[in-house]
């Protein structure tokens, strides 16, 4: 079983490791964590994140921001207006990202 700090240790011990390529730029674990922290701190007014990101890196940033800020990520099966409307009705304290 991993300790609660194992996620922090992962990012600290492997901060310079490449996580992804985004906009033709290499993104390190450190940058991923910084982007997620910034997003988490920027979106404090909503409880739920409806993660609509199609790009894998952006999806990861939103997902991690939700974990950091203790905002559950809602992952709809599609992006149809009816589906999103239903989610927004069932989770009124949510934001589509």
Backbone atoms as SQL, in Angstrom:
CREATE TABLE atoms (id INTEGER PRIMARY KEY, chain TEXT, resi INTEGER, resn TEXT, atom TEXT, x REAL, y REAL, z REAL);
INSERT INTO atoms VALUES
  (1, 'A', 1, 'UNK', 'N', 0.849, -1.183, 0.000),
  (2, 'A', 1, 'UNK', 'CA', 0.000, 0.000, 0.000),
  (3, 'A', 1, 'UNK', 'C', 0.890, 1.240, 0.000),
  (4, 'A', 2, 'UNK', 'N', 0.530, 2.199, -0.851),
  (5, 'A', 2, 'UNK', 'CA', 1.321, 3.418, -0.957),
  (6, 'A', 2, 'UNK', 'C', 0.884, 4.429, 0.086),
  (7, 'A', 3, 'UNK', 'N', 1.822, 5.253, 0.490),
  (8, 'A', 3, 'UNK', 'CA', 1.510, 6.301, 1.458),
  (9, 'A', 3, 'UNK', 'C', 0.733, 7.426, 0.776),
  (10, 'A', 4, 'UNK', 'N', 0.030, 8.261, 1.556),
  (11, 'A', 4, 'UNK', 'CA', -0.710, 9.381, 0.963),
  (12, 'A', 4, 'UNK', 'C', 0.176, 10.334, 0.192),
  (13, 'A', 5, 'UNK', 'N', 1.445, 10.380, 0.526),
  (14, 'A', 5, 'UNK', 'CA', 2.362, 11.295, -0.154),
  (15, 'A', 5, 'UNK', 'C', 2.997, 10.681, -1.391),
  (16, 'A', 6, 'UNK', 'N', 2.595, 9.476, -1.771),
  (17, 'A', 6, 'UNK', 'CA', 3.250, 8.816, -2.896),
  (18, 'A', 6, 'UNK', 'C', 3.049, 9.578, -4.200),
  (19, 'A', 7, 'UNK', 'N', 1.888, 10.231, -4.383),
  (20, 'A', 7, 'UNK', 'CA', 1.672, 11.030, -5.592),
  (21, 'A', 7, 'UNK', 'C', 2.622, 12.207, -5.603),
  (22, 'A', 8, 'UNK', 'N', 2.733, 12.913, -4.474),
  (23, 'A', 8, 'UNK', 'CA', 3.673, 14.037, -4.393),
  (24, 'A', 8, 'UNK', 'C', 5.089, 13.569, -4.652),
  (25, 'A', 9, 'UNK', 'N', 5.464, 12.443, -4.062),
  (26, 'A', 9, 'UNK', 'CA', 6.813, 11.916, -4.260),
  (27, 'A', 9, 'UNK', 'C', 7.059, 11.575, -5.718),
  (28, 'A', 10, 'UNK', 'N', 6.044, 11.040, -6.388),
  (29, 'A', 10, 'UNK', 'CA', 6.194, 10.723, -7.809),
  (30, 'A', 10, 'UNK', 'C', 6.554, 11.974, -8.588),
  (31, 'A', 11, 'UNK', 'N', 5.799, 13.055, -8.370),
  (32, 'A', 11, 'UNK', 'CA', 6.060, 14.274, -9.114),
  (33, 'A', 11, 'UNK', 'C', 7.381, 14.915, -8.707),
  (34, 'A', 12, 'UNK', 'N', 7.719, 14.852, -7.428),
  (35, 'A', 12, 'UNK', 'CA', 8.973, 15.438, -6.985),
  (36, 'A', 12, 'UNK', 'C', 10.170, 14.642, -7.483),
  (37, 'A', 13, 'UNK', 'N', 10.087, 13.329, -7.408),
  (38, 'A', 13, 'UNK', 'CA', 11.211, 12.482, -7.812),
  (39, 'A', 13, 'UNK', 'C', 11.364, 12.398, -9.318),
  (40, 'A', 14, 'UNK', 'N', 10.298, 12.617, -10.047),
  (41, 'A', 14, 'UNK', 'CA', 10.350, 12.505, -11.503),
  (42, 'A', 14, 'UNK', 'C', 9.844, 13.780, -12.171),
  (43, 'A', 15, 'UNK', 'N', 10.110, 14.903, -11.561),
  (44, 'A', 15, 'UNK', 'CA', 9.582, 16.185, -12.034),
  (45, 'A', 15, 'UNK', 'C', 10.022, 16.513, -13.451),
  (46, 'A', 16, 'UNK', 'N', 11.239, 16.139, -13.809),
  (47, 'A', 16, 'UNK', 'CA', 11.763, 16.477, -15.131),
  (48, 'A', 16, 'UNK', 'C', 11.384, 15.475, -16.208),
  (49, 'A', 17, 'UNK', 'N', 10.767, 14.372, -15.819),
  (50, 'A', 17, 'UNK', 'CA', 10.363, 13.367, -16.800),
  (51, 'A', 17, 'UNK', 'C', 9.265, 13.932, -17.705),
  (52, 'A', 18, 'UNK', 'N', 9.302, 13.534, -18.958),
  (53, 'A', 18, 'UNK', 'CA', 8.301, 14.005, -19.914),
  (54, 'A', 18, 'UNK', 'C', 7.001, 13.241, -19.695),
  (55, 'A', 19, 'UNK', 'N', 5.924, 13.992, -19.556),
  (56, 'A', 19, 'UNK', 'CA', 4.603, 13.397, -19.389),
  (57, 'A', 19, 'UNK', 'C', 3.876, 13.305, -20.719),
  (58, 'A', 20, 'UNK', 'N', 4.008, 14.375, -21.538),
  (59, 'A', 20, 'UNK', 'CA', 3.206, 14.445, -22.754),
  (60, 'A', 20, 'UNK', 'C', 3.827, 15.430, -23.737),
  (61, 'A', 21, 'UNK', 'N', 3.272, 15.434, -24.928),
  (62, 'A', 21, 'UNK', 'CA', 3.582, 16.462, -25.917),
  (63, 'A', 21, 'UNK', 'C', 2.288, 17.218, -26.163),
  (64, 'A', 22, 'UNK', 'N', 2.340, 18.530, -26.019),
  (65, 'A', 22, 'UNK', 'CA', 1.161, 19.371, -26.228),
  (66, 'A', 22, 'UNK', 'C', 1.579, 20.588, -27.029),
  (67, 'A', 23, 'UNK', 'N', 0.859, 20.872, -28.099),
  (68, 'A', 23, 'UNK', 'CA', 1.202, 21.985, -28.991),
  (69, 'A', 23, 'UNK', 'C', 2.658, 21.908, -29.434),
  (70, 'A', 24, 'UNK', 'N', 3.083, 20.710, -29.817),
  (71, 'A', 24, 'UNK', 'CA', 4.454, 20.470, -30.290),
  (72, 'A', 24, 'UNK', 'C', 5.512, 20.821, -29.257),
  (73, 'A', 25, 'UNK', 'N', 5.152, 20.750, -27.990),
  (74, 'A', 25, 'UNK', 'CA', 6.081, 21.063, -26.895),
  (75, 'A', 25, 'UNK', 'C', 6.076, 19.918, -25.897),
  (76, 'A', 26, 'UNK', 'N', 7.254, 19.581, -25.392),
  (77, 'A', 26, 'UNK', 'CA', 7.360, 18.546, -24.378),
  (78, 'A', 26, 'UNK', 'C', 6.888, 19.104, -23.039),
  (79, 'A', 27, 'UNK', 'N', 6.019, 18.368, -22.361),
  (80, 'A', 27, 'UNK', 'CA', 5.472, 18.780, -21.073),
  (81, 'A', 27, 'UNK', 'C', 5.988, 17.822, -20.006),
  (82, 'A', 28, 'UNK', 'N', 6.628, 18.362, -18.995),
  (83, 'A', 28, 'UNK', 'CA', 7.170, 17.545, -17.907),
  (84, 'A', 28, 'UNK', 'C', 6.101, 17.282, -16.850),
  (85, 'A', 29, 'UNK', 'N', 6.378, 16.338, -15.976),
  (86, 'A', 29, 'UNK', 'CA', 5.487, 16.083, -14.841),
  (87, 'A', 29, 'UNK', 'C', 5.301, 17.341, -14.006),
  (88, 'A', 30, 'UNK', 'N', 6.377, 18.098, -13.856),
  (89, 'A', 30, 'UNK', 'CA', 6.330, 19.343, -13.083),
  (90, 'A', 30, 'UNK', 'C', 5.336, 20.330, -13.700),
  (91, 'A', 31, 'UNK', 'N', 5.401, 20.489, -15.027),
  (92, 'A', 31, 'UNK', 'CA', 4.479, 21.399, -15.699),
  (93, 'A', 31, 'UNK', 'C', 3.037, 20.904, -15.598),
  (94, 'A', 32, 'UNK', 'N', 2.847, 19.601, -15.748),
  (95, 'A', 32, 'UNK', 'CA', 1.508, 19.029, -15.591),
  (96, 'A', 32, 'UNK', 'C', 0.945, 19.375, -14.221),
  (97, 'A', 33, 'UNK', 'N', 1.724, 19.154, -13.186),
  (98, 'A', 33, 'UNK', 'CA', 1.269, 19.442, -11.834),
  (99, 'A', 33, 'UNK', 'C', 0.975, 20.928, -11.650),
  (100, 'A', 34, 'UNK', 'N', 1.821, 21.791, -12.188),
  (101, 'A', 34, 'UNK', 'CA', 1.586, 23.238, -12.085),
  (102, 'A', 34, 'UNK', 'C', 0.314, 23.657, -12.813),
  (103, 'A', 35, 'UNK', 'N', 0.095, 23.100, -13.999),
  (104, 'A', 35, 'UNK', 'CA', -1.126, 23.419, -14.741),
  (105, 'A', 35, 'UNK', 'C', -2.354, 22.947, -13.966),
  (106, 'A', 36, 'UNK', 'N', -2.285, 21.766, -13.394),
  (107, 'A', 36, 'UNK', 'CA', -3.410, 21.217, -12.631),
  (108, 'A', 36, 'UNK', 'C', -3.652, 22.033, -11.358),
  (109, 'A', 37, 'UNK', 'N', -2.591, 22.419, -10.676),
  (110, 'A', 37, 'UNK', 'CA', -2.739, 23.249, -9.472),
  (111, 'A', 37, 'UNK', 'C', -3.381, 24.590, -9.814),
  (112, 'A', 38, 'UNK', 'N', -2.924, 25.216, -10.888),
  (113, 'A', 38, 'UNK', 'CA', -3.478, 26.505, -11.309),
  (114, 'A', 38, 'UNK', 'C', -4.965, 26.367, -11.619),
  (115, 'A', 39, 'UNK', 'N', -5.327, 25.336, -12.385),
  (116, 'A', 39, 'UNK', 'CA', -6.732, 25.130, -12.728),
  (117, 'A', 39, 'UNK', 'C', -7.566, 24.853, -11.486),
  (118, 'A', 40, 'UNK', 'N', -7.053, 24.025, -10.601),
  (119, 'A', 40, 'UNK', 'CA', -7.771, 23.695, -9.372),
  (120, 'A', 40, 'UNK', 'C', -8.040, 24.946, -8.542),
  (121, 'A', 41, 'UNK', 'N', -7.071, 25.820, -8.451),
  (122, 'A', 41, 'UNK', 'CA', -7.220, 27.053, -7.678),
  (123, 'A', 41, 'UNK', 'C', -8.108, 28.068, -8.388),
  (124, 'A', 42, 'UNK', 'N', -8.166, 27.992, -9.709),
  (125, 'A', 42, 'UNK', 'CA', -8.967, 28.942, -10.494),
  (126, 'A', 42, 'UNK', 'C', -10.449, 28.606, -10.481),
  (127, 'A', 43, 'UNK', 'N', -10.777, 27.346, -10.284),
  (128, 'A', 43, 'UNK', 'CA', -12.170, 26.899, -10.387),
  (129, 'A', 43, 'UNK', 'C', -12.716, 26.458, -9.038),
  (130, 'A', 44, 'UNK', 'N', -12.586, 27.316, -8.052),
  (131, 'A', 44, 'UNK', 'CA', -13.021, 26.945, -6.702),
  (132, 'A', 44, 'UNK', 'C', -14.516, 27.129, -6.494),
  (133, 'A', 45, 'UNK', 'N', -15.205, 27.803, -7.396),
  (134, 'A', 45, 'UNK', 'CA', -16.618, 28.096, -7.204),
  (135, 'A', 45, 'UNK', 'C', -17.559, 26.955, -7.545),
  (136, 'A', 46, 'UNK', 'N', -17.068, 25.915, -8.176),
  (137, 'A', 46, 'UNK', 'CA', -17.910, 24.801, -8.590),
  (138, 'A', 46, 'UNK', 'C', -17.451, 23.523, -7.908),
  (139, 'A', 47, 'UNK', 'N', -18.391, 22.622, -7.662),
  (140, 'A', 47, 'UNK', 'CA', -18.053, 21.385, -6.972),
  (141, 'A', 47, 'UNK', 'C', -17.640, 20.265, -7.929),
  (142, 'A', 48, 'UNK', 'N', -18.323, 20.165, -9.080),
  (143, 'A', 48, 'UNK', 'CA', -18.076, 19.071, -10.019),
  (144, 'A', 48, 'UNK', 'C', -17.469, 19.589, -11.316),
  (145, 'A', 49, 'UNK', 'N', -16.568, 18.823, -11.875),
  (146, 'A', 49, 'UNK', 'CA', -16.004, 19.114, -13.188),
  (147, 'A', 49, 'UNK', 'C', -16.595, 18.123, -14.182),
  (148, 'A', 50, 'UNK', 'N', -17.234, 18.640, -15.228),
  (149, 'A', 50, 'UNK', 'CA', -17.667, 17.783, -16.331),
  (150, 'A', 50, 'UNK', 'C', -16.550, 17.865, -17.364),
  (151, 'A', 51, 'UNK', 'N', -15.748, 16.818, -17.423),
  (152, 'A', 51, 'UNK', 'CA', -14.541, 16.810, -18.235),
  (153, 'A', 51, 'UNK', 'C', -14.891, 16.423, -19.673),
  (154, 'A', 52, 'UNK', 'N', -14.853, 17.419, -20.568),
  (155, 'A', 52, 'UNK', 'CA', -15.176, 17.213, -21.975),
  (156, 'A', 52, 'UNK', 'C', -13.940, 17.258, -22.870),
  (157, 'A', 53, 'UNK', 'N', -12.780, 17.293, -22.266),
  (158, 'A', 53, 'UNK', 'CA', -11.546, 17.442, -23.031),
  (159, 'A', 53, 'UNK', 'C', -11.295, 16.229, -23.925),
  (160, 'A', 54, 'UNK', 'N', -11.038, 16.511, -25.190),
  (161, 'A', 54, 'UNK', 'CA', -10.743, 15.451, -26.151),
  (162, 'A', 54, 'UNK', 'C', -9.228, 15.208, -26.248),
  (163, 'A', 55, 'UNK', 'N', -8.474, 16.246, -25.984),
  (164, 'A', 55, 'UNK', 'CA', -7.013, 16.118, -25.982),
  (165, 'A', 55, 'UNK', 'C', -6.574, 15.394, -24.713),
  (166, 'A', 56, 'UNK', 'N', -5.713, 14.415, -24.843),
  (167, 'A', 56, 'UNK', 'CA', -5.304, 13.599, -23.690),
  (168, 'A', 56, 'UNK', 'C', -4.601, 14.417, -22.612),
  (169, 'A', 57, 'UNK', 'N', -3.761, 15.352, -23.032),
  (170, 'A', 57, 'UNK', 'CA', -3.055, 16.163, -22.031),
  (171, 'A', 57, 'UNK', 'C', -4.041, 17.041, -21.265),
  (172, 'A', 58, 'UNK', 'N', -4.908, 17.746, -21.981),
  (173, 'A', 58, 'UNK', 'CA', -5.879, 18.614, -21.313),
  (174, 'A', 58, 'UNK', 'C', -6.818, 17.803, -20.427),
  (175, 'A', 59, 'UNK', 'N', -7.211, 16.616, -20.889),
  (176, 'A', 59, 'UNK', 'CA', -8.030, 15.733, -20.062),
  (177, 'A', 59, 'UNK', 'C', -7.294, 15.426, -18.759),
  (178, 'A', 60, 'UNK', 'N', -6.006, 15.126, -18.857),
  (179, 'A', 60, 'UNK', 'CA', -5.200, 14.800, -17.671),
  (180, 'A', 60, 'UNK', 'C', -5.108, 15.985, -16.722),
  (181, 'A', 61, 'UNK', 'N', -4.935, 17.182, -17.268),
  (182, 'A', 61, 'UNK', 'CA', -4.854, 18.384, -16.430),
  (183, 'A', 61, 'UNK', 'C', -6.154, 18.574, -15.652),
  (184, 'A', 62, 'UNK', 'N', -7.283, 18.483, -16.342),
  (185, 'A', 62, 'UNK', 'CA', -8.579, 18.666, -15.685),
  (186, 'A', 62, 'UNK', 'C', -8.816, 17.562, -14.664),
  (187, 'A', 63, 'UNK', 'N', -8.512, 16.338, -15.035),
  (188, 'A', 63, 'UNK', 'CA', -8.727, 15.202, -14.132),
  (189, 'A', 63, 'UNK', 'C', -7.892, 15.363, -12.863),
  (190, 'A', 64, 'UNK', 'N', -6.614, 15.698, -13.028),
  (191, 'A', 64, 'UNK', 'CA', -5.728, 15.891, -11.886),
  (192, 'A', 64, 'UNK', 'C', -6.159, 17.099, -11.053),
  (193, 'A', 65, 'UNK', 'N', -6.594, 18.176, -11.703),
  (194, 'A', 65, 'UNK', 'CA', -7.085, 19.352, -10.971),
  (195, 'A', 65, 'UNK', 'C', -8.277, 18.975, -10.104),
  (196, 'A', 66, 'UNK', 'N', -9.129, 18.125, -10.626),
  (197, 'A', 66, 'UNK', 'CA', -10.267, 17.655, -9.837),
  (198, 'A', 66, 'UNK', 'C', -9.824, 16.868, -8.619),
  (199, 'A', 67, 'UNK', 'N', -8.849, 16.023, -8.795),
  (200, 'A', 67, 'UNK', 'CA', -8.332, 15.232, -7.676),
  (201, 'A', 67, 'UNK', 'C', -7.705, 16.150, -6.628),
  (202, 'A', 68, 'UNK', 'N', -6.884, 17.085, -7.083),
  (203, 'A', 68, 'UNK', 'CA', -6.211, 18.000, -6.162),
  (204, 'A', 68, 'UNK', 'C', -7.221, 18.817, -5.371),
  (205, 'A', 69, 'UNK', 'N', -8.234, 19.344, -6.062),
  (206, 'A', 69, 'UNK', 'CA', -9.209, 20.205, -5.412),
  (207, 'A', 69, 'UNK', 'C', -10.402, 19.467, -4.820),
  (208, 'A', 70, 'UNK', 'N', -10.348, 18.135, -4.873),
  (209, 'A', 70, 'UNK', 'CA', -11.442, 17.295, -4.363),
  (210, 'A', 70, 'UNK', 'C', -12.763, 17.604, -5.069),
  (211, 'A', 71, 'UNK', 'N', -12.650, 17.837, -6.378),
  (212, 'A', 71, 'UNK', 'CA', -13.813, 18.049, -7.242),
  (213, 'A', 71, 'UNK', 'C', -14.018, 16.766, -8.044),
  (214, 'A', 72, 'UNK', 'N', -15.119, 16.059, -7.832),
  (215, 'A', 72, 'UNK', 'CA', -15.352, 14.861, -8.640),
  (216, 'A', 72, 'UNK', 'C', -15.406, 15.204, -10.129),
  (217, 'A', 73, 'UNK', 'N', -14.768, 14.359, -10.934),
  (218, 'A', 73, 'UNK', 'CA', -14.815, 14.486, -12.386),
  (219, 'A', 73, 'UNK', 'C', -15.999, 13.684, -12.897),
  (220, 'A', 74, 'UNK', 'N', -16.863, 14.344, -13.627),
  (221, 'A', 74, 'UNK', 'CA', -17.973, 13.655, -14.266),
  (222, 'A', 74, 'UNK', 'C', -17.578, 13.416, -15.725),
  (223, 'A', 75, 'UNK', 'N', -17.670, 12.177, -16.154),
  (224, 'A', 75, 'UNK', 'CA', -17.220, 11.790, -17.491),
  (225, 'A', 75, 'UNK', 'C', -18.410, 11.293, -18.294),
  (226, 'A', 76, 'UNK', 'N', -19.058, 12.196, -19.045),
  (227, 'A', 76, 'UNK', 'CA', -20.240, 11.793, -19.789),
  (228, 'A', 76, 'UNK', 'C', -19.884, 10.815, -20.909),
  (229, 'A', 77, 'UNK', 'N', -20.828, 9.932, -21.272),
  (230, 'A', 77, 'UNK', 'CA', -20.560, 8.954, -22.320),
  (231, 'A', 77, 'UNK', 'C', -20.496, 9.582, -23.711),
  (232, 'A', 78, 'UNK', 'N', -21.012, 10.817, -23.846),
  (233, 'A', 78, 'UNK', 'CA', -20.971, 11.541, -25.114),
  (234, 'A', 78, 'UNK', 'C', -21.124, 13.028, -24.815),
  (235, 'A', 79, 'UNK', 'N', -21.071, 13.839, -25.870),
  (236, 'A', 79, 'UNK', 'CA', -21.198, 15.286, -25.676),
  (237, 'A', 79, 'UNK', 'C', -22.489, 15.829, -26.274),
  (238, 'A', 80, 'UNK', 'N', -23.482, 14.964, -26.377),
  (239, 'A', 80, 'UNK', 'CA', -24.781, 15.400, -26.892),
  (240, 'A', 80, 'UNK', 'C', -25.392, 16.426, -25.942),
  (241, 'A', 81, 'UNK', 'N', -26.086, 17.399, -26.510),
  (242, 'A', 81, 'UNK', 'CA', -26.687, 18.462, -25.691),
  (243, 'A', 81, 'UNK', 'C', -27.602, 17.888, -24.619),
  (244, 'A', 82, 'UNK', 'N', -28.368, 16.863, -24.972),
  (245, 'A', 82, 'UNK', 'CA', -29.295, 16.263, -24.014),
  (246, 'A', 82, 'UNK', 'C', -28.543, 15.631, -22.834),
  (247, 'A', 83, 'UNK', 'N', -27.443, 14.978, -23.118),
  (248, 'A', 83, 'UNK', 'CA', -26.628, 14.360, -22.060),
  (249, 'A', 83, 'UNK', 'C', -26.061, 15.422, -21.136),
  (250, 'A', 84, 'UNK', 'N', -25.510, 16.471, -21.715),
  (251, 'A', 84, 'UNK', 'CA', -24.920, 17.539, -20.910),
  (252, 'A', 84, 'UNK', 'C', -25.986, 18.286, -20.113),
  (253, 'A', 85, 'UNK', 'N', -27.139, 18.492, -20.704),
  (254, 'A', 85, 'UNK', 'CA', -28.242, 19.151, -20.003),
  (255, 'A', 85, 'UNK', 'C', -28.667, 18.322, -18.782),
  (256, 'A', 86, 'UNK', 'N', -28.755, 16.999, -18.976),
  (257, 'A', 86, 'UNK', 'CA', -29.131, 16.115, -17.876),
  (258, 'A', 86, 'UNK', 'C', -28.093, 16.163, -16.754),
  (259, 'A', 87, 'UNK', 'N', -26.812, 16.146, -17.123),
  (260, 'A', 87, 'UNK', 'CA', -25.752, 16.230, -16.111),
  (261, 'A', 87, 'UNK', 'C', -25.830, 17.544, -15.343),
  (262, 'A', 88, 'UNK', 'N', -26.040, 18.637, -16.066),
  (263, 'A', 88, 'UNK', 'CA', -26.113, 19.946, -15.416),
  (264, 'A', 88, 'UNK', 'C', -27.332, 20.032, -14.490),
  (265, 'A', 89, 'UNK', 'N', -28.417, 19.367, -14.857),
  (266, 'A', 89, 'UNK', 'CA', -29.600, 19.354, -13.993),
  (267, 'A', 89, 'UNK', 'C', -29.359, 18.503, -12.751),
  (268, 'A', 90, 'UNK', 'N', -28.709, 17.355, -12.936),
  (269, 'A', 90, 'UNK', 'CA', -28.446, 16.454, -11.806),
  (270, 'A', 90, 'UNK', 'C', -27.318, 16.956, -10.907),
  (271, 'A', 91, 'UNK', 'N', -26.418, 17.728, -11.476),
  (272, 'A', 91, 'UNK', 'CA', -25.276, 18.281, -10.726),
  (273, 'A', 91, 'UNK', 'C', -25.207, 19.783, -11.000),
  (274, 'A', 92, 'UNK', 'N', -26.121, 20.553, -10.410),
  (275, 'A', 92, 'UNK', 'CA', -26.190, 21.986, -10.724),
  (276, 'A', 92, 'UNK', 'C', -24.932, 22.761, -10.320),
  (277, 'A', 93, 'UNK', 'N', -24.167, 22.233, -9.417),
  (278, 'A', 93, 'UNK', 'CA', -22.940, 22.914, -8.991),
  (279, 'A', 93, 'UNK', 'C', -21.750, 22.366, -9.790),
  (280, 'A', 94, 'UNK', 'N', -21.911, 22.340, -11.111),
  (281, 'A', 94, 'UNK', 'CA', -20.855, 21.794, -11.973),
  (282, 'A', 94, 'UNK', 'C', -20.468, 22.785, -13.039),
  (283, 'A', 95, 'UNK', 'N', -19.324, 22.520, -13.656),
  (284, 'A', 95, 'UNK', 'CA', -18.828, 23.343, -14.755),
  (285, 'A', 95, 'UNK', 'C', -18.325, 22.403, -15.844),
  (286, 'A', 96, 'UNK', 'N', -18.651, 22.725, -17.086),
  (287, 'A', 96, 'UNK', 'CA', -18.144, 21.957, -18.231),
  (288, 'A', 96, 'UNK', 'C', -16.777, 22.508, -18.614),
  (289, 'A', 97, 'UNK', 'N', -15.828, 21.609, -18.685),
  (290, 'A', 97, 'UNK', 'CA', -14.474, 22.007, -19.069),
  (291, 'A', 97, 'UNK', 'C', -14.075, 21.180, -20.272);
